[in-house]
Amino acid sequence: MKPAPFAYLRAATTEEALEALAAHGTEARILAGGQSLVAMLNMRLARPSLLIDIMRVPALGRVEVEGDDLCIGAAVRQAALERRPDLAREVPLLARALPWVGHYQTRARGTVCGSAAHADPSAEIPLCLVALGARVGLRRRSGRRTVGAEAFFAGTMQTECAPDEMIDRLIVPRRRPDTGYAFAEIGRRHGDFAIVACAAVAGPHGLRLAVGGVADRPVARDFPPLDGSALDDALNAFAWALGGRDDMHATARYRRGLVRRMGRQVLEEAMACRN
Ligand SMILES: Cc1cc2nc3c(=O)[nH]c(=O)nc-3n(C[C@H](O)[C@H](O)[C@H](O)COP(=O)(O)OP(=O)(O)OC[C@H]3O[C@@H](n4cnc5c(N)ncnc54)[C@H](O)[C@@H]3O)c2cc1C
């Protein structure tokens, strides 16, 4: 199938993109890497009358260290971040998770912020943002705001980004001292979306586990330092609280089992690599 007709604007500046969003509202869509949007256009699941291409806006193509954070602009492709030489030292969780996002060919086009905006509940990047307590920078013509990742993801492919807003950057905390990070996922084939994905952060004051692929958005839970059967009990309670359902990929029971087993695996791995 072919997309419905649309107009195309290649924005030269962020301000030009925001002007167009303000003028066209729900009729317009941001085009980033196109790896999700173009399929939606072809299937006519989205029928915008205007696409605003932001990939040639120089200000959006930067990755910058600002204090304790790594700031990732809206035009930064997933493969560019993956190739960043210092990423494993700066944000180890993202370095571990990015190779799981689709295929190298899709990462060569898709953007980090586009994955956050698309908000697939099984996607790896939103999961990492929630696990790390990252923030989402939103801009509209009349101003800007920042929303915590946990609040930003509002449901399956739903976010707090309003029709006249765009994500201009993600603000991701850099590696903290005495903290370990781990990531694991199960999918049908390499490059598929996760059936269940787990991201763990183990710090001096406790543990944090985020799970994707079960609820309608990535969900994180903080635990005090636990081990043995106390950790099993806490993971079991979390697995039930996520409220997964049977679907064509897996049963809810199978997913709960994965949360218990992979959750424990990533938490132990994160505790073991604290430094
Ligand atoms: C074969 C294949 C396999 C894939 N496998 C995976 C996978 O395993 N895991 C995974 O996570 N993803 C996977 N993806 C999706 C991929 O990661 C996409 O790149 C990502 O979901 C969207 O990023 P994009 O830059 O391509 O955004 P686009 O497709 O351009 O846009 C997606 C949506 O986000 C909006 N948008 C984009 N950028 C912004 C912004 N800055 N502000 C506001 N709205 C914005 C668009 O308007 C659109 O609604 C796969 C894709 C393909 C084609």
The ligand as a MOL file (V3000), in Angstrom:
LIG
                    3D

  0  0  0     0  0            999 V3000
M  V30 BEGIN CTAB
M  V30 COUNTS 53 58 0 0 0
M  V30 BEGIN ATOM
M  V30 1 C 12.6200 -4.0270 10.7690 0
M  V30 2 C 12.5250 -3.1530 11.9910 0
M  V30 3 C 12.8210 -3.6850 13.2260 0
M  V30 4 C 12.7360 -2.8860 14.3660 0
M  V30 5 N 13.0260 -3.4500 15.5770 0
M  V30 6 C 12.9960 -2.6790 16.6880 0
M  V30 7 C 13.3450 -3.2230 17.9580 0
M  V30 8 O 13.6890 -4.3930 18.1020 0
M  V30 9 N 13.2930 -2.3890 19.0220 0
M  V30 10 C 12.9210 -1.0640 18.9090 0
M  V30 11 O 12.8890 -0.3740 19.9110 0
M  V30 12 N 12.6000 -0.5400 17.7330 0
M  V30 13 C 12.6300 -1.2990 16.6200 0
M  V30 14 N 12.2910 -0.7450 15.4130 0
M  V30 15 C 11.8390 0.6750 15.3760 0
M  V30 16 C 13.0380 1.6230 15.2870 0
M  V30 17 O 13.7670 1.5980 16.4970 0
M  V30 18 C 12.6200 3.0740 15.0110 0
M  V30 19 O 13.7740 3.7060 14.6220 0
M  V30 20 C 12.0270 3.8880 16.1390 0
M  V30 21 O 10.9170 3.2390 16.7190 0
M  V30 22 C 11.5110 5.2380 15.6280 0
M  V30 23 O 12.5740 6.0890 15.3770 0
M  V30 24 P 12.6140 6.9350 14.0480 0
M  V30 25 O 13.6940 7.9340 14.2210 0
M  V30 26 O 12.7300 6.0150 12.8820 0
M  V30 27 O 11.2160 7.6970 14.0930 0
M  V30 28 P 10.1120 7.9180 12.9700 0
M  V30 29 O 9.7190 6.6180 12.3680 0
M  V30 30 O 10.5330 8.9990 12.0380 0
M  V30 31 O 8.9280 8.4650 13.8900 0
M  V30 32 C 8.2260 7.6190 14.7690 0
M  V30 33 C 7.1430 8.4400 15.4990 0
M  V30 34 O 7.7610 9.3380 16.4130 0
M  V30 35 C 7.4570 10.7000 16.0660 0
M  V30 36 N 8.7020 11.4530 16.2830 0
M  V30 37 C 9.9420 11.1290 15.8460 0
M  V30 38 N 10.8390 11.9880 16.3360 0
M  V30 39 C 10.1520 12.8790 17.1080 0
M  V30 40 C 10.5290 14.0030 17.8960 0
M  V30 41 N 11.8070 14.4010 17.9960 0
M  V30 42 N 9.5710 14.6690 18.5730 0
M  V30 43 C 8.2660 14.2740 18.4910 0
M  V30 44 N 7.8510 13.2180 17.7580 0
M  V30 45 C 8.7820 12.5350 17.0710 0
M  V30 46 C 6.9980 10.6600 14.6080 0
M  V30 47 O 6.1280 11.7310 14.3030 0
M  V30 48 C 6.2980 9.3160 14.5690 0
M  V30 49 O 5.0100 9.4280 15.1160 0
M  V30 50 C 12.3630 -1.5140 14.2570 0
M  V30 51 C 12.0840 -0.9600 12.9990 0
M  V30 52 C 12.1570 -1.7650 11.8750 0
M  V30 53 C 11.8580 -1.1600 10.5380 0
M  V30 END ATOM
M  V30 BEGIN BOND
M  V30 1 1 1 2
M  V30 2 1 2 3
M  V30 3 2 2 52
M  V30 4 2 3 4
M  V30 5 1 4 5
M  V30 6 1 4 50
M  V30 7 2 5 6
M  V30 8 1 6 7
M  V30 9 1 6 13
M  V30 10 2 7 8
M  V30 11 1 7 9
M  V30 12 1 9 10
M  V30 13 2 10 11
M  V30 14 1 10 12
M  V30 15 2 12 13
M  V30 16 1 13 14
M  V30 17 1 14 15
M  V30 18 1 14 50
M  V30 19 1 15 16
M  V30 20 1 16 17
M  V30 21 1 16 18
M  V30 22 1 18 19
M  V30 23 1 18 20
M  V30 24 1 20 21
M  V30 25 1 20 22
M  V30 26 1 22 23
M  V30 27 1 23 24
M  V30 28 2 24 25
M  V30 29 1 24 26
M  V30 30 1 24 27
M  V30 31 1 27 28
M  V30 32 2 28 29
M  V30 33 1 28 30
M  V30 34 1 28 31
M  V30 35 1 31 32
M  V30 36 1 32 33
M  V30 37 1 33 34
M  V30 38 1 33 48
M  V30 39 1 34 35
M  V30 40 1 35 36
M  V30 41 1 35 46
M  V30 42 1 36 37
M  V30 43 1 36 45
M  V30 44 2 37 38
M  V30 45 1 38 39
M  V30 46 1 39 40
M  V30 47 2 39 45
M  V30 48 1 40 41
M  V30 49 2 40 42
M  V30 50 1 42 43
M  V30 51 2 43 44
M  V30 52 1 44 45
M  V30 53 1 46 47
M  V30 54 1 46 48
M  V30 55 1 48 49
M  V30 56 2 50 51
M  V30 57 1 51 52
M  V30 58 1 52 53
M  V30 END BOND
M  V30 END CTAB
M  END
